[in-house]
Amino acid sequence: MSEPTTPSVNPPELSDLREVMRRTKLSRSTIYALKAAGLFPQPVRVSTHAVRWVAAEVDDWIATRPRAAGTRRPKR
């Protein structure tokens, strides 16, 4: 008999602060101010001195941002 298999679970992709800053175009202080106000995804502590953000949560947050007035999406 074969042993039971456990379903494979893909862990979420994590981003460090530099990647979050690059993706959002926000500064470190703005990210932490928004986080403190509950307006930005909370990071996950991965060690005593390191945190990471769940990339999908940051992507979702970006998608909820309003577009600036007068900006257009590029034509395809």
C-alpha positions as CSV (number, residue, x, y, z in Angstrom):
1,M,0.0,0.0,0.0
2,S,1.2,3.5,-0.7
3,E,1.3,6.1,2.0
4,P,-1.3,8.8,2.0
5,T,-0.3,12.0,0.3
6,T,-0.7,15.4,1.8
7,P,-2.1,18.1,-0.4
8,S,0.6,20.5,-1.6
9,V,0.1,24.0,-0.3
10,N,1.8,26.8,-2.1
11,P,3.0,29.4,0.4
12,P,2.2,33.0,-0.4
13,E,4.8,35.0,-2.2
14,L,6.4,37.5,0.2
15,S,8.0,40.9,-0.7
16,D,10.5,42.9,1.3
17,L,10.2,46.6,2.0
18,R,12.3,47.5,-1.1
19,E,10.0,45.5,-3.4
20,V,6.9,47.0,-1.8
21,M,8.4,50.5,-2.2
22,R,9.2,49.7,-5.9
23,R,5.7,48.3,-6.6
24,T,3.7,51.1,-4.8
25,K,6.1,54.0,-5.6
26,L,5.7,55.0,-1.9
27,S,8.5,55.9,0.6
28,R,9.3,53.8,3.6
29,S,7.8,56.4,5.9
30,T,4.6,56.6,3.9
31,I,4.2,52.8,3.9
32,Y,4.7,52.6,7.7
33,A,2.3,55.6,8.3
34,L,-0.4,53.9,6.2
35,K,0.2,50.6,8.0
36,A,-0.1,52.3,11.4
37,A,-3.4,53.9,10.3
38,G,-4.7,50.5,9.2
39,L,-4.8,51.7,5.6
40,F,-2.1,49.3,4.2
41,P,-1.6,45.6,4.5
42,Q,0.1,44.4,7.6
43,P,3.5,42.7,7.2
44,V,4.3,39.2,8.3
45,R,7.2,38.7,10.8
46,V,9.6,36.2,9.3
47,S,12.3,36.5,11.9
48,T,13.3,38.5,14.9
49,H,14.4,41.4,12.8
50,A,12.6,40.9,9.4
51,V,9.1,41.5,8.1
52,R,7.7,40.8,4.6
53,W,4.4,41.6,3.0
54,V,2.2,39.1,1.2
55,A,2.6,40.1,-2.4
56,A,-1.0,39.4,-3.3
57,E,-2.3,41.7,-0.5
58,V,-0.1,44.5,-1.8
59,D,-1.3,43.9,-5.3
60,D,-4.9,44.0,-4.1
61,W,-4.2,47.3,-2.2
62,I,-2.7,48.8,-5.4
63,A,-5.8,47.7,-7.4
64,T,-8.0,49.6,-5.0
65,R,-6.2,53.0,-5.5
66,P,-8.2,55.5,-7.4
67,R,-6.8,56.7,-10.7
68,A,-5.7,60.3,-10.9
69,A,-8.1,62.6,-12.8
70,G,-7.2,63.0,-16.4
71,T,-5.0,59.9,-16.6
72,R,-5.7,57.3,-19.3
73,R,-4.9,53.7,-19.7
74,P,-2.5,53.1,-22.6
75,K,-4.2,51.9,-25.8
76,R,-3.4,48.3,-26.7
